Amino acid sequence: MTISQLNPDELKKVNQLRKLVSEELKPGDYYNTDFNLLRWIQGNCHDSLEEVAKKLKTHLKMRKSCWNLDEMARKPRKHPIHNHWRYGITSESKVLSNVIVNIEQCGETDYSGMIETYSIQEVMKARCQDLEDLLAEVMEMEAKTGRQASVLYIMDLTGLQYNTRLYTLVTGAMRALSEFMAHHYVELIKYFLLVNVPSFIYTIWMVAKPLIPERTRHKVRILSSHGWREELLEYSCVEALPTKWNTDTITHFEANVDLPVPYPVENYYRNCPKVVKDLEKIRLAARKTQLITKELKKGDMLSWFVSADADFGFGVYFTKHREEKNLENMSTVYPCLEWMPGPSESPLDGEVEAPEDGYYRIWMSNERAWWHTLSLQCKFGVNENV
């Protein structure tokens, strides 16, 4: 077994944090490594260990939700979204120490078609598997070397088009994904490298910069529009960089990545909407949240259909106690996405099986709104296990 090479101060803080989350993280748990805990300390360096523990507990509860994150990396990559949003892990950087290279084909991936076809919940679920794959690669490298590892996240902007749809994506779905990564995959990324950037990149960067978490902003590196192929070699070996970047004069890149596939317009939700009867209208004032409670028996199915006219949050929690209202005292059944962009282009349409008898709290939020009263068209159902 490789020994983690932490200095005495790091080891002391890691052990203190492990003790603070001992109810949620048990000895032998997949996620229970020194480096995983160290990342939370590094990524929240201005917080007390108690505050770090609070954030980590939220993540650990999500890991044990119906998404079962500990098992995700071991499962085949077969969500329908994966046919369009391609796998990006290539190999080790070999230039940067203990770094895995991931290629994100931002300019050619049909993000717009994705959010017109699938709900943000489904997008996050599909993306979570790729994030868990990255985490698994990092953990494997750490186990072999005894040193902290990370990811070089290369964002290829080839083919990116400047239009109003891009602005909507940057301030909406992509912002939600960035926040999700920053909140749950703390300090996993070493650098975000933007390559083959268009002339308008700095206009987009000025829009996106205030919306991106501060620690994420500091990791962004924008390479030059003409010399990026050479500049990349300061970060990675050619074996980890895709052949699609080769030219008539540059032929040394060796990695193979599948090209993204656009979504058929006929499959957009607006072109084949689901007919849902007896929708309930819920209005939620700015800065407010609401809990809807359903009592289920083990094996019952809780389903939901939710369409919102603005940004909102949603999650499903469990408690055995009828009067319990504090989410921190509940377990996470379906991962909580605290902020999703609205209006909904593809409504939330999901279900979860009750793991045990008790009370299931459906949490909906308009906490980030300053003045807008959120309007939700909803239907919640319980199908009993007979």
N, C-alpha and C positions, 0 to 999 in steps of 0.2 A: 504493500500500500504506500503510495506517495504521500509524503508529509507536506502540508500546506506551509509555504514560506511566508508567514505573517510576522511582522515585527511585534515585540511584546505589547505595545500600546494597542495595536490593531487586534491582537488576539484577546486582550482583556475586554475590549469593547464588543467584539464578536460574541464572547461567552456571556457577557452581560445581556446583550440583545437576545441571545438564544434563550436565556432564562426568562426574559420578559414575555416571550411568545411560546413558552413551553406547552401551553394548552393547545395551541394550534399546530405546532411543529414538534413532532416526536422523534426520538432517536431512531435512525434507520430510514426516515422519510427521504424520498428521492431528492427533495429540494434542500434538505438539511446539510449544506456544506458551508465551510468557513467562508469561501469566496462569495457564495450567494448572499450571505448575511453581510459581508463586508461591503458589497455593492450598495446595499441599502444605507449603510452608514456614510459611505462616500457621497452618495447622491443626495443625502439630506444632512450635509455637514454642519448646517447652521441650526439644526434642530436638536433638542435633547434626545437622549436614547429612548425616553418614554414616548416622545412624539414619533420617532422613527418606528418604534414598536407598534404604535397605533396604525400607521400606514401599512406596515408589513402584515399585520393581522388581517387587514382588508384584502390584501393580495392572497394571503394563505387561505382565507375563506373562499375566495374565488377559485383557487386551484382545486378545492374539494367540491365545487359546484357540479352541476350536471355536465359541464364541459370536461371535467376530469383532466386538468392540464398535465398532471404527472404522467398520464398515459398517452397524451397527444402525439409526442414525437415518435412513439413506437408504432403508430397507426399509419396505414397507407394514406397518401395525399390524394384524396378522391372527392373532395367537395366540388360541386359543379363550377364554382368560381375559380378553382385551380386550373381549369382548362383554359382560362383566359389570363389569369394573373400568374405568371410563370415562376417556377422555383428558381431561386437566385444564388444559393450557396455553391461556390466553386471549389476552393481549396484554401490552404494556409497562405498567408501573405508572403512569408519568408523574408520580407524586407523589414516589416514591423514585427517585433517579437511577440509571440503568442497571440496572433491576430488571425481571425477567419475572415475571408472575403465574401461579401454578398453583393450581387448585382441586381439593382432595381431598375427595370426598364420603364422609367416614368413617362418618357415622351411617347412611347408606343403602347403602353397599357391603357385600355379603354375604361378608365375610372368612371367617366360620365355614364357610359352604358351600364356599368356595374351597379351604380346606385339607382339607375332607372329600372333595373331588373330585380335587384335584391335589396332587402331592408338592411339598414346599418347593423342590426344585430347579426344577420347572416354574414355580412362582410367582415365584421370583427371576429366572428367565430372561425371563418376560413383563414383570416390573417393570423389568428392566434396560433394556429398549427405551425405556420412558418416561423413565428417568433419562438415557439417552443423548440423547433428544429435548430434555430440559431443558439438558443440557450443550451440545448443538449450538446452541440458541437463545442461550445465554449467550456462546458463542464467536463467533457471528455478530455479536452486539451489540458485543463487545470489538473485533472486527476493524473495525467501522464507526467506533467512537468513540475507540479507543485507550485506553479506561479500563476498569478491572475491572468486571465485571457479576456479578449474582447473581440468586437466585430468592426471591420472596415466596411461601411455601408455606402457603396458607390451608386449614385443616382444618375442614370444615363438619360439626358433630356433630348436625345435624338427625336426629331419629329414633333416636338412640343409646339402647339399652336396658341397664339395670343388672341383670346376672345373673351367674351363675358362669361362663357361657361367655365373657363379656366379660373377666373376670379371666384366664381361660386364654389368650385372644387377646393381651391386653396383656403378659403375662409370657412368652408363647411366640412365636407367629408374628410379631406386630408388633414384638417386641423384636429378633428375628432380622433383620427388615427394617431396623430403625433402626440396628443395628450394621453391617449391610452398607453402608448409605448413608454412615455415618460413616467407615467404613474405606476406601471406594472413591470416594466423591464428596465429597471433603474441601472444606469451605468453599464449597460450591456454593450453600447455602441462607443467605439473610440473616436471615430470621425465619420461625418457624413460628407462624402466627396461629390460635388456636382460637376459632371463632365459633359462635354459637347453642348455647352450652354448657348442659348440663342441671345441675340442682341438685347432683348427685352428682359433678361433675367433679373437685372437690378431693380426694375420696376416691380416685378413680382416679389422680389426679396423684400422690398420696402413695405409691401402689403402684408407679407407673411411673417416678417420678423417680430412684430409686436404680439402676434398670436401664438408664437412658439415658446414653450417653456425656456427659461433663461439658460439652464445648463445645456439644453439641446442646441440653442443658438450658438453657444461658444464652441460647439463641436463641428460646425458647418465650415467647409472649405470649398470655395468656388474656384475651380481651375480655369486657366485662360481659354478663350474660345478657339485659339489656333494651336497652342502648344500642349494641350491637355494629355495627348497620348504619351509624350515624353515625360511630362510632370508626374503622371501616374506611376512611373517606375520608381519614384521616390517613396511610394507607399506599398507597392506590391510587385511580385515577380510576374513575368509574362504568362506563366502556367495558370495563374488564377484569373486572367483577364480574357474576355470573350473574343473569339475569332471574328465576330461581326464588326469589330473595330479595325480590322486589318484594311490596308489600302494597297495601291499598286507599289508603293515604296516602303510601307511598314507591314511586315508579314509575320511578326514574331508572336502575336497573341495566340493562345492555345486552348482556352477553355470553351466548352460548348454550352450554350444556353438556348433553350427553346424560345422562339419569338412569340410575343403575345398575340392573342386572337380576339378580334372585336366581338361585341355582343350583337346578336341579330335584333334589329329594331322591332321586329314583330313580337319579340319576347319582352319588350319593355312593359312594365306594369300598367302604364296608361293605355297600352294597346290590348291588354287582356286582363282587365281588372277583376278582382274577386268580388262576387256578389255576396254581401253579408247583410242579413236582415236583423232588425231589432237592435240597431246600434244605440248605445247610450251616449249622450253628450255630457262631457264633464268640462267645467270651466275652472281654471286654476289661476288665482291671482299672482302677480309678480312677487318673487321672493318666497313663494309658498311651496309646500309639498303635500301630498295626500297618500294615505295608506288605505287600500281596499283589502279586506280580509275574507278569505275563503277557508272553510274547514274541510279538510280532506282526510281520507283514510289511505294507508299505505297501498300503493298501486293505482290509485285514482290519477286521472290526467287533468291537469290545469292548463287551459288554453287561453290565448289572448289574441285580439286583433286591435291594433291601436294606430290611428292616424292623427297627426298633430298639425296645427297650422303655424307652428313656430318651433324653435329649439326646445328640447325637453330632455328629461332623464327618466330611466326606467330600470327596475330590477325586481327580483322576487326573493323573498326571505322566508325563513321558517322559525317558528317557535312552538314550544309545547304549552306555553302559558297564554291564556286568552287575553289577559290584561297587559301583556308586554308590548311596549311601543318603541323601545330603544333599539335601533337597528344594530348597534354594537353588541348587543346581547343575543343577537339572532345569528343563525347560520345562513350562508348564501346558497340559494337553490338554483337560481338563474343569474349569471353575472350581471352586476349593476353597471350600466353605462350612464355615467352621471351627466353627460352632455352629448346629445345627438342633434345634428342640424335639421332644421325644419324650414318650410313646410315639408311634410313627408312625401317623397316621390314614390317610395315603395313602403307601404305600412308595415309595422311590426306584425308578424303573423307566426306565432310560435306556440309551443306546448312543452310541458315538463311533467314527468311522472313523480308523484309524491313518494319520497323515500321512506316516510314513516307517518304515523297518525299525528295530526296536529293542525296548527293554524298557519296558513300561508299568506304573507303580507305582500301585496303588489304595491310597490313604491313608484310614484310618479312625481316628477319635480319640474317646477318652473323657477327654481332658485336663482338662476342667473339673469333672469329678466329684470329690468329696472322699472318698466311700466306696463309692458304688454300682458294682458290676461290671456293665458294659454287656453285654446279650445281643442279638446280631444274628442274624437269619435271612437268609441271603444265597445268591445264586447268581450266579456270574461266568462268562461264556461268550465264546468266540472263534469267530467265523464267518469262515473263510478266504475271501479273494477269489480265486475260481477264474478 
